[in-house]
Amino acid sequence: MLATPWVCRNCLLRAAKPAVRRGVRLQSTVATSESIPPALLARARTIAAEHQQLTEKLANGFDTRAAKKAGEYSRIVLALREWHKASESVAELTSLMHDPTTDPELRELASDDLGAIRTQLLNASQSLVTSLVPVHPFAHLPCLVEIRPGAGGSEAAIFAGDLLRMYQAFCNRNGFRSTLLKYENVNGTQEGGIPLSEAILEIDHESAYGFFRGEAGVHRVQRVPVTETKGRTHTSAASVHVLPSLQANSVAESDYDDPDSDYYVDPKEVRLEVMRASGAGGQHVNKTESAVRLTHMPTNTVVSMQDSRSQPKNKEKAWALLRSRIAQLRREKREEEMVAMRRSVVGVAKMGRGDKVRTYNYNQQRVTDHRSGATVHDLDDVMEGGQTLNKIMESVRSWLMEKDVEALIAEEGEAKR
């Protein structure tokens, strides 16, 4: 089973007052209300009060918006309730231990129970902080994984193909349905094999975007290429971009027509070109214009599709991909603005296509993720999409959650000023 991403314990400890450094165990004296930053605790209580008002409103008559908001708040309210329960238990046991009139036998029982209750309090604190972090707007969607070679010539193209097969194997092992929407080699043909020029893998699984979004960035490989005659190690790279997959049932039709939606693309701003497909295909390629290219002029985003022999099917795929790219661009722009706003408060790292995120060292059989700091030494299992790759991906999801918590604390701190 694949593990659910969890807020990093060290993140919570660093956010606490007094601050606790990475790797240092939480002392028993810190298991109090200060395990949660006061700004976040105040936010949780405000939401709980609003949830109570919404519940009273719904008791007098159903309201769709109120019901939806109450449902979104219920996780926070439940987490706050568990935190209060654990916090009160710690306070009661501590009071018993320090009360000089307490029976010695009762004091001993309280001391025995206190450790377990403090652990419950820490877990409740983690759950409460996690529940306050906003869910990524694309997290529930299927996704598209785009892979392209970077610096390194033919070796980079070979490595891009290795990454594609790694993700395909991972999907097969974990029951994620995947479809290769686009595959082009360096000659511009649609035939499989290596070296790879561009590939788009659709992962049709609920919440696939939330699961794979940490894979976005530049993946670097260090190894001796097959073509190397002197045994020298070369460094090459390939880029991975993760987009939301806007399938028929994944996004409401109204979102496509709403100018305020991330998924909206004005057809008047898109230039459509049709042409003959390149590569193998015989007379069909020579006589029909089945390939489609769409250009979103405001952003200069270009999408081309020629995998199908049908122009309408290629056009449909191209529009879906264009909407996905535009939605991702808009989301990334907002994230960059938020990072710029918060950078003066905490060091919120930016993760995107231009950042080196992971290194695959074949000589040492080592894979290192440069964001989470996780290192594994079973590279073969990683490239085969095994549990070692899942371990790396899980570490990145935890890192992302940690950054989200830091950003949330910074935002609440700014709001209080």
C-alpha positions as a printed Julia matrix, in Angstrom:
417×3 Matrix{Float64}:
   0.0    0.0     0.0
   1.18   3.52   -0.75
   1.69   5.69    2.3
  -0.29   8.91    2.77
   1.93  12.02    2.9
   2.36  13.23    6.48
   3.63  16.44    7.99
   7.25  16.11    9.0
   7.67  15.85   12.78
  10.78  18.05   12.65
   8.79  20.72   10.83
   6.31  20.87   13.68
   9.09  20.98   16.25
  10.9   23.8    14.44
   7.65  25.75   14.28
   7.07  25.3    18.05
   8.12  27.73   20.81
  10.73  27.21   22.03
  12.26  26.2    18.73
  13.65  22.67   18.4
  16.41  21.89   15.9
  16.16  19.14   13.24
  16.85  15.71   14.65
  16.36  16.63   18.33
  13.67  14.68   20.18
  10.79  16.6    21.66
  11.29  17.02   25.41
   8.42  16.12   27.68
   8.14  19.7    28.93
   7.3   20.94   25.41
   4.18  18.77   25.02
   1.85  21.69   25.76
  -0.24  24.13   23.75
   3.04  25.62   22.51
   3.57  22.51   20.34
   1.38  24.38   17.86
   2.22  27.94   16.78
  -0.29  30.29   18.45
  -1.33  31.79   15.1
  -2.34  28.37   13.75
  -4.16  27.44   16.95
  -6.12  30.7    16.76
  -6.97  29.97   13.14
  -8.24  26.5    14.01
 -10.48  27.9    16.76
 -11.86  30.56   14.43
 -12.72  27.89   11.86
 -14.35  25.75   14.56
 -16.56  28.69   15.57
 -17.52  29.3    11.93
 -18.26  25.58   11.53
 -20.65  25.78   14.49
 -22.48  28.71   12.87
 -22.75  26.81    9.58
 -24.11  23.75   11.41
 -26.8   25.87   13.09
 -27.67  27.44    9.73
 -28.03  24.03    8.08
 -30.29  22.85   10.93
 -32.83  25.48    9.81
 -32.63  24.65    6.1
 -30.28  23.15    3.53
 -27.85  25.43    1.74
 -25.42  23.98   -0.81
 -22.59  26.44   -0.19
 -22.9   26.21    3.58
 -22.92  22.41    3.43
 -19.82  22.34    1.23
 -17.94  24.72    3.51
 -18.98  22.81    6.61
 -17.7   19.63    5.02
 -14.35  21.25    4.27
 -14.05  22.45    7.87
 -15.08  19.16    9.51
 -11.56  17.67    9.31
 -10.12  20.7    11.13
 -12.86  20.64   13.77
 -12.31  16.94   14.46
  -8.53  17.42   14.7
  -8.98  20.37   17.08
 -11.31  18.3    19.26
  -8.75  15.48   19.52
  -6.02  17.99   20.31
  -8.08  19.57   23.13
  -8.81  16.13   24.55
  -5.13  15.13   24.59
  -4.04  18.53   25.91
  -6.51  18.38   28.81
  -5.37  14.85   29.68
  -1.73  15.99   29.83
  -2.7   18.93   32.04
  -4.67  16.7    34.43
  -1.89  14.11   34.77
   0.76  16.8    35.24
  -1.35  18.45   37.91
  -1.72  15.15   39.76
   2.03  14.54   39.69
   2.86  17.96   41.11
   0.1   18.06   43.72
   1.71  17.29   47.11
  -1.59  15.87   48.41
  -1.75  13.21   45.65
  -1.48   9.63   46.85
   2.0    8.2    45.93
   0.45   5.22   44.18
  -1.8    7.51   42.11
   1.2    9.74   41.33
   3.1    6.71   40.04
   0.16   5.69   37.82
  -0.05   9.23   36.43
   3.66   9.18   35.66
   3.31   5.87   33.79
   0.43   7.22   31.68
   1.94  10.61   30.96
   4.4    9.42   28.3
   1.7    7.77   26.18
  -0.63  10.76   26.53
   2.14  13.15   25.47
   2.68  11.02   22.38
  -1.04  11.29   21.66
  -0.78  15.05   22.07
   2.11  15.27   19.62
   0.19  13.15   17.09
  -2.9   15.29   17.59
  -0.79  18.42   17.08
   0.58  17.02   13.82
  -2.93  16.13   12.62
  -4.24  19.58   13.47
  -1.45  21.42   11.67
  -1.79  19.14    8.64
  -5.55  19.68    8.48
  -5.0   23.46    8.29
  -2.79  23.25    5.18
  -4.88  24.06    2.07
  -5.25  21.17   -0.36
  -3.6   21.78   -3.74
  -6.36  22.64   -6.26
  -5.18  19.96   -8.71
  -4.41  17.29   -6.1
  -7.55  15.24   -6.82
  -7.0   15.09  -10.59
  -5.29  12.54  -12.83
  -2.04  13.85  -14.28
   0.18  14.1   -17.33
   3.92  13.49  -16.94
   5.95  15.18  -19.68
   9.56  14.02  -20.14
  12.17  15.71  -22.35
  15.97  15.36  -22.58
  18.11  18.25  -21.39
  21.85  18.86  -21.45
  23.93  15.86  -22.44
  23.18  15.09  -26.08
  22.22  11.52  -26.97
  22.93  10.28  -23.44
  20.31  12.75  -22.12
  17.8   11.39  -24.65
  18.56   7.82  -23.52
  18.12   8.82  -19.88
  14.77  10.49  -20.7
  13.63   7.14  -22.07
  14.83   5.44  -18.88
  12.72   7.82  -16.78
   9.66   7.12  -18.92
  10.03   3.38  -18.41
  10.65   3.94  -14.68
   7.31   5.73  -14.28
   5.5    3.17  -16.42
   6.89   0.34  -14.28
   5.92   2.21  -11.1
   2.34   2.59  -12.36
   2.14  -1.11  -13.27
   3.42  -2.18   -9.85
   0.96   0.03   -7.96
  -2.17  -0.39  -10.05
  -2.14   3.08  -11.65
  -3.56   2.97  -15.16
  -1.19   4.78  -17.52
  -1.38   5.59  -21.24
   1.41   6.86  -23.46
  -0.22   9.85  -25.16
   2.84  10.97  -27.07
   6.22   9.5   -27.93
   8.74  11.0   -30.33
  12.35  10.0   -30.81
  15.15  12.31  -31.9
  14.23  11.81  -35.57
  10.78  13.24  -34.97
   8.99   9.94  -35.55
   6.34   8.36  -33.35
   8.05   5.0   -33.11
   9.13   3.66  -29.75
  12.65   2.98  -28.6
  15.48   5.3   -27.76
  16.75   7.94  -27.77
  13.68   9.92  -26.7
  12.82  13.45  -27.83
   9.52  13.94  -26.01
   7.02  11.74  -24.2
   3.72  12.42  -22.44
   2.44   9.78  -20.05
  -1.14  10.1   -18.79
  -1.73   8.57  -15.35
  -5.45   7.97  -15.03
  -5.75   7.52  -11.28
  -7.64   9.57   -8.73
  -5.31  12.05   -7.01
  -2.42  11.12   -9.32
  -1.4   14.79   -9.59
  -1.04  15.08   -5.83
   0.99  11.87   -5.81
   3.35  12.72   -8.7
   3.7   16.5    -8.52
   6.92  16.16   -6.52
   8.56  14.58   -9.59
   8.59  17.9   -11.45
  12.03  19.32  -12.11
  15.4   18.42  -13.62
  16.58  14.84  -13.04
  20.34  14.39  -13.39
  22.19  11.17  -14.23
  25.87  10.37  -13.68
  27.12   7.25  -15.49
  29.43   5.9   -18.18
  27.49   6.0   -21.48
  27.41   2.93  -23.7
  29.14   4.96  -26.41
  31.99   6.03  -24.1
  35.22   4.22  -25.09
  37.49   5.57  -22.34
  35.29   4.73  -19.37
  34.66   8.34  -18.36
  31.59   9.27  -16.33
  29.26  11.74  -18.03
  26.61  13.95  -16.46
  23.34  14.4   -18.35
  19.87  15.59  -17.5
  16.2   15.26  -18.41
  13.27  17.44  -17.4
  10.0   16.19  -15.95
   6.9   18.35  -15.9
   3.69  17.29  -14.14
   0.36  18.7   -15.36
  -3.24  18.14  -14.26
  -5.06  15.89  -16.72
  -8.34  17.54  -17.6
 -10.47  14.57  -18.54
 -14.17  14.63  -19.3
 -15.25  13.69  -15.76
 -12.41  15.26  -13.77
 -13.35  18.93  -14.23
 -16.82  20.47  -14.4
 -17.82  21.62  -17.88
 -18.62  25.06  -16.45
 -14.95  25.52  -15.55
 -14.01  25.4   -19.23
 -16.4   28.3   -19.94
 -15.67  30.4   -16.85
 -13.09  33.14  -17.63
 -12.04  33.14  -13.95
 -11.23  29.41  -14.01
  -7.69  28.08  -14.36
  -8.98  25.73  -17.05
 -10.48  28.41  -19.3
  -8.84  29.06  -22.67
 -10.36  31.59  -25.06
 -10.54  29.97  -28.54
  -9.98  33.4   -30.09
  -6.51  33.46  -28.53
  -5.5   30.11  -30.02
  -4.06  29.66  -33.51
  -4.86  26.31  -35.11
  -2.6   24.77  -37.75
  -2.99  21.44  -39.51
  -0.22  19.67  -41.4
   1.0   16.33  -42.62
   2.37  14.09  -39.89
   6.08  13.26  -39.97
   7.68   9.83  -39.65
   6.34   6.43  -40.6
   2.8    6.04  -41.93
   2.94   5.35  -45.64
   0.42   6.93  -47.97
  -1.71   8.18  -45.09
   1.09  10.55  -44.02
   1.68  11.75  -47.55
  -1.96  12.44  -48.45
  -3.73  13.67  -45.31
  -3.16  16.57  -42.93
  -3.79  14.76  -39.63
  -1.22  16.54  -37.43
  -2.47  19.46  -35.34
  -0.61  22.35  -33.74
  -2.21  24.81  -31.33
  -0.54  28.05  -30.23
  -1.86  30.03  -27.27
  -0.75  33.47  -28.4
  -0.8   35.37  -25.05
   1.62  32.88  -23.46
   3.22  31.51  -26.64
   2.39  27.99  -25.44
   2.61  25.54  -28.33
   1.07  22.06  -28.4
   1.44  19.66  -31.3
  -0.19  16.25  -31.66
   0.15  13.67  -34.44
  -0.14  10.34  -32.66
  -3.53   9.48  -34.17
  -4.29   9.08  -37.87
  -7.47  11.09  -37.24
  -7.25  14.88  -37.28
 -10.31  15.29  -34.96
  -8.74  12.96  -32.36
  -5.41  14.79  -32.55
  -7.26  18.09  -32.18
  -9.14  16.84  -29.12
  -5.93  15.63  -27.48
  -4.14  18.87  -28.31
  -6.87  21.0   -26.73
  -6.85  18.88  -23.57
  -3.07  19.22  -23.31
  -3.19  22.96  -23.98
  -5.73  23.48  -21.19
  -3.56  21.45  -18.83
  -0.47  23.52  -19.6
  -2.27  26.83  -19.26
  -3.84  25.77  -15.95
  -0.41  24.74  -14.64
   1.17  28.03  -15.81
  -1.48  30.03  -13.97
  -1.01  27.98  -10.81
   2.79  28.33  -10.97
   2.47  32.09  -11.4
   0.36  32.35   -8.25
   2.79  30.14   -6.36
   5.72  32.33   -7.43
   3.88  35.44   -6.22
   3.16  33.77   -2.88
   6.78  32.65   -2.51
   8.02  36.18   -3.22
   5.66  37.53   -0.57
   6.76  35.02    2.08
  10.47  34.86    1.33
  11.21  37.67    3.76
   9.68  35.6     6.55
  10.82  32.03    5.82
  12.88  30.38    3.13
  10.17  28.75    1.03
  11.82  26.72   -1.72
  10.55  26.85   -5.29
  10.11  23.59   -7.09
   9.68  23.61  -10.83
  10.95  22.59  -14.23
  14.22  24.54  -14.02
  15.44  23.15  -10.7
  17.75  20.16  -10.23
  15.7   17.9    -7.99
  17.32  14.46   -8.08
  20.59  12.74   -9.06
  20.94   9.13  -10.22
  24.55   7.96   -9.77
  25.09   4.62  -11.49
  28.7    4.16  -10.36
  27.65   4.25   -6.7
  24.16   2.77   -7.23
  22.89   5.85   -5.42
  19.86   8.1    -5.84
  19.7   11.4    -3.94
  16.79  13.82   -3.82
  18.11  17.35   -3.31
  14.92  18.69   -1.7
  14.07  16.12    0.97
  17.72  15.06    1.39
  16.75  11.37    1.1
  19.43   9.04   -0.28
  18.99   5.38   -1.26
  21.53   2.89   -2.6
  19.35   0.55   -4.66
  19.31   2.38   -7.98
  18.24  -0.72   -9.94
  15.05  -1.01   -7.88
  14.4    2.72   -8.4
  14.68   2.43  -12.18
  12.4   -0.62  -12.09
   9.71   1.42  -10.32
  10.05  -0.54   -7.09
   9.48   0.33   -3.43
  12.77   2.22   -3.28
  11.37   4.74   -5.77
   8.2    4.94   -3.68
  10.36   5.7    -0.64
  12.02   8.6    -2.45
   8.71   9.96   -3.72
   7.19   9.74   -0.25
  10.1   11.73    1.2
   9.41  14.49   -1.33
   5.71  14.58   -0.46
   6.68  14.98    3.21
   9.07  17.77    2.22
   6.3   19.51    0.29
   4.01  19.25    3.3
   6.76  20.69    5.49
   7.13  23.67    3.15
   3.36  24.15    3.07
   3.3   24.25    6.88
   6.14  26.79    7.0
   4.35  28.94    4.43
   1.09  28.71    6.37
   2.82  29.79    9.59
   4.46  32.7     7.76
   1.14  33.75    6.23
  -0.61  33.69    9.59
   2.25  35.66   11.13
   1.99  38.33    8.42
  -1.78  38.54    8.9
  -1.32  39.24   12.62
   1.0   42.2    12.01
